[in-house]
Amino acid sequence: MPRSQSKQERKRKGKYRRAKIRHFLFTIGPNRISGGRMIRRHLDQEVAVREIDIASPLWPAAFDGLRIGHVTDFHLGDLLPVEKAVEIGRAHV
């Protein structure tokens, strides 16, 4: 006899199903209608990279010149393949 799904499992499946529907409605569908132009145009856009110098008298001298990278909002998928994300990261090391 199959084990019944818990409420949490059903909720997770529902979220996944809704995410797939949104993905189709706002990404895959429009891209198909545009003949692939939407994703090509998106991939041709540059990714914003900002470099900020921070000076603080409280910063230890041993850390002078230290570079810290912060990456956020890499929504990997059709609009940003993993390969392009890695390429962006390597270009700014």
N, C-alpha and C positions, 0 to 999 in steps of 0.2 A: 504494500500500500504506500503510495507516495506521501511524503511528509508535506503537510500544508505549509504554505509560506507565512512567515511572520508578518506582522503589520509593517515593520521596518523594511523588510525585503520587498513587499508590494509597493511601498512608498518610493523606494530607490528605483525600482523598475519603472514606476510612473514618471519619475523625474527624468530618467534616461530616455523614455519614450517621448516625452515632451521636448527634450533637448534635440532629439533627432528630427522631430517635426519642425522646430524652429530653424534648425540647420538647413533643412530642405527648403523651407519657405523663404529664408533670407540669404542663403548662400548658393546652394546647389541649383535650385529652381531659377533664380535670376541669372545665374551664370549660364545655364543651358539656354535660356531665352535669348541671352545676348551673344550666343555663339562662342562662349569662352572668353569674351572680352573683359568681363568683370574681374575674373581672377588674374588674367594677364596684366590688366591695368594696376591691380592691387600689388602684384609682385614687382612691378616696375617702380613703385614708389620707394623713396628712401625711408629708412627707419631713423627716428630722431635719437641722436646720441648727444648727450650734454656732458661737458667736462667743467667741473667747478673746483676752483682753488679755495681752500679754507685755511685761514690763519687764526691761531689761538695761542695766547701766551701760556695757556695751561697744557698745551700739547708737548709731550716729552721730546727732547732733541733726538733721541734714538729713532723716533718715528718720522723725522723730517724726510720728505720725498716719498713717503709711503703712498701707494695708489690703492684705492678701494673701489671695487666695482659693484654696482647695484643694478641688477637686471629685474625688470618688472613688466608685467602685461604682455608676455610672449604667449599669445593665444595660438598655440601650435595647432595646425590642421590644414585644411585646404588653402586658407589665405596666407598662412606662414608655415611652410614645410620645415621640418627639423633641420634639414641641410642648410637652408637660408639662415636660420637662427644661429647655427654653429658658425657659419661664415661671418655673420655680423659680429659675433663674440670674438672670433680670431682676429678680425680686422682692427679691433680696438683694444688689444692687449698691450 
